[in-house]
Amino acid sequence: MDLVIDTSGITFQVGRGFEARLDKDGVHRRDKAGRTNLPLYAVQLIAFDEGGAETILVTVATDNPPKVSQGQSVRLERLQAMPWVQNGTNAVKVAYRADAVVPVTAGKPPAPAPSGS
Protein backbone atom coordinates (compact mmCIF):
# COMPACT_ATOMS: atom_id res chain seq x y z
CA MET A 1 0.00 0.00 0.00
CA ASP A 2 1.30 3.45 -0.94
CA LEU A 3 0.68 6.18 1.65
CA VAL A 4 1.08 9.28 -0.52
CA ILE A 5 1.23 12.61 1.34
CA ASP A 6 -0.60 15.70 0.05
CA THR A 7 2.17 18.33 0.12
CA SER A 8 0.05 21.20 -1.22
CA GLY A 9 0.06 23.06 2.13
CA ILE A 10 3.69 22.30 2.98
CA THR A 11 6.86 24.14 2.01
CA PHE A 12 10.23 22.42 2.11
CA GLN A 13 13.75 23.76 2.62
CA VAL A 14 17.01 21.83 2.50
CA GLY A 15 18.63 21.14 5.87
CA ARG A 16 21.51 19.07 4.46
CA GLY A 17 22.27 18.12 0.86
CA PHE A 18 22.06 14.71 -0.77
CA GLU A 19 24.17 11.84 0.53
CA ALA A 20 24.47 8.30 -0.81
CA ARG A 21 22.47 5.70 1.14
CA LEU A 22 24.94 2.98 2.10
CA ASP A 23 24.33 -0.50 3.45
CA LYS A 24 26.10 -1.87 6.55
CA ASP A 25 29.12 -2.82 4.39
CA GLY A 26 29.45 0.68 2.89
CA VAL A 27 28.01 -0.33 -0.50
CA HIS A 28 25.73 2.18 -2.22
CA ARG A 29 22.15 0.91 -1.83
CA ARG A 30 20.02 0.57 -4.95
CA ASP A 31 16.28 0.78 -5.60
CA LYS A 32 15.16 -2.82 -5.63
CA ALA A 33 11.63 -2.18 -4.25
CA GLY A 34 10.84 0.31 -7.04
CA ARG A 35 12.57 -2.01 -9.51
CA THR A 36 14.53 0.81 -11.16
CA ASN A 37 17.85 -0.41 -9.67
CA LEU A 38 18.93 3.25 -9.51
CA PRO A 39 21.23 4.35 -6.66
CA LEU A 40 19.49 5.70 -3.54
CA TYR A 41 20.27 9.15 -2.12
CA ALA A 42 18.81 10.91 0.92
CA VAL A 43 18.33 14.61 1.61
CA GLN A 44 17.44 16.23 4.93
CA LEU A 45 14.49 18.60 4.59
CA ILE A 46 12.64 20.94 6.90
CA ALA A 47 8.89 20.72 6.24
CA PHE A 48 6.88 23.82 7.20
CA ASP A 49 3.10 24.02 7.54
CA GLU A 50 0.67 26.14 9.56
CA GLY A 51 1.33 23.97 12.63
CA GLY A 52 5.11 24.42 12.70
CA ALA A 53 8.09 22.58 11.26
CA GLU A 54 9.54 19.08 11.22
CA THR A 55 12.85 17.73 9.95
CA ILE A 56 12.55 14.66 7.72
CA LEU A 57 14.98 12.53 5.73
CA VAL A 58 13.70 11.83 2.20
CA THR A 59 15.14 9.09 -0.01
CA VAL A 60 15.14 9.37 -3.81
CA ALA A 61 16.22 6.84 -6.46
CA THR A 62 18.30 8.69 -9.06
CA ASP A 63 21.54 8.51 -11.02
CA ASN A 64 22.15 12.21 -10.51
CA PRO A 65 20.69 13.98 -7.45
CA PRO A 66 20.15 17.73 -7.95
CA LYS A 67 22.63 20.19 -6.48
CA VAL A 68 20.95 21.82 -3.49
CA SER A 69 22.23 24.01 -0.69
CA GLN A 70 21.16 24.52 2.91
CA GLY A 71 18.10 26.76 3.16
CA GLN A 72 17.16 26.32 -0.51
CA SER A 73 13.46 25.80 -1.23
CA VAL A 74 12.49 22.58 -3.00
CA ARG A 75 9.29 20.85 -4.03
CA LEU A 76 8.63 17.14 -3.84
CA GLU A 77 7.05 14.88 -6.41
CA ARG A 78 4.95 12.06 -4.93
CA LEU A 79 6.10 11.99 -1.31
CA GLN A 80 5.34 8.67 0.39
CA ALA A 81 5.35 7.70 4.06
CA MET A 82 6.42 4.14 4.85
CA PRO A 83 5.85 3.12 8.49
CA TRP A 84 8.08 0.37 9.88
CA VAL A 85 8.89 -1.19 13.26
CA GLN A 86 12.45 -1.29 14.54
CA ASN A 87 13.65 -4.87 15.16
CA GLY A 88 13.34 -6.04 18.75
CA THR A 89 11.16 -3.10 19.78
CA ASN A 90 7.66 -1.80 19.39
CA ALA A 91 9.00 1.57 18.19
CA VAL A 92 7.19 2.63 15.04
CA LYS A 93 9.32 4.72 12.67
CA VAL A 94 8.44 6.45 9.40
CA ALA A 95 10.66 6.45 6.31
CA TYR A 96 9.98 9.01 3.58
CA ARG A 97 10.51 8.52 -0.12
CA ALA A 98 9.83 10.79 -3.10
CA ASP A 99 9.94 10.30 -6.84
CA ALA A 100 11.93 13.54 -7.12
CA VAL A 101 13.19 16.53 -5.14
CA VAL A 102 13.13 19.58 -7.40
CA PRO A 103 14.95 22.83 -6.52
CA VAL A 104 12.76 25.94 -6.65
CA THR A 105 14.67 28.49 -8.70
CA ALA A 106 15.42 31.91 -7.19
CA GLY A 107 12.85 34.54 -8.00
CA LYS A 108 10.22 31.91 -8.77
CA PRO A 109 8.06 31.23 -5.70
CA PRO A 110 6.58 27.77 -5.18
CA ALA A 111 3.14 27.23 -6.68
CA PRO A 112 0.40 28.34 -4.27
CA ALA A 113 -1.58 25.68 -2.49
CA PRO A 114 -5.04 25.12 -3.96
CA SER A 115 -7.83 26.68 -1.94
CA GLY A 116 -9.93 24.06 -0.19
CA SER A 117 -12.70 26.37 1.00
C-alpha positions, 0 to 999 in steps of 0.5 A: 500500500502506498501512503502518498502525502498531500504536500500542497500546504507544505513548504520544504527547505534543505537542511543538508544536501544529498548523501548516498544511502549505504548498506552496513558494508558501505556499499551504495544501496540501490532501488530494488523495491521500485525495480529501477535499480537506480542508486538511492540518495537521501536529503534532509528537509525541513517541512513547514506548515501552519502547525510548525516545522519538522525535519525529515529525511527523504530518499530518492532513487536517481543517477544524478541527485540535484545540487541543493544548498542549505536553506534552498526551497524545493518541491517534492514529487509524490512523497510517500510515508512508509511506516516500519517497526524497529527490530526487537522493539515496538517503536514505530518509525516512518521512512519518507521517499519521493519520486523527485526533489526539485529545486525551486529556482530563485525569483520563482516562488513555489506554486500556491496551495489550492484553496480548499474552501 
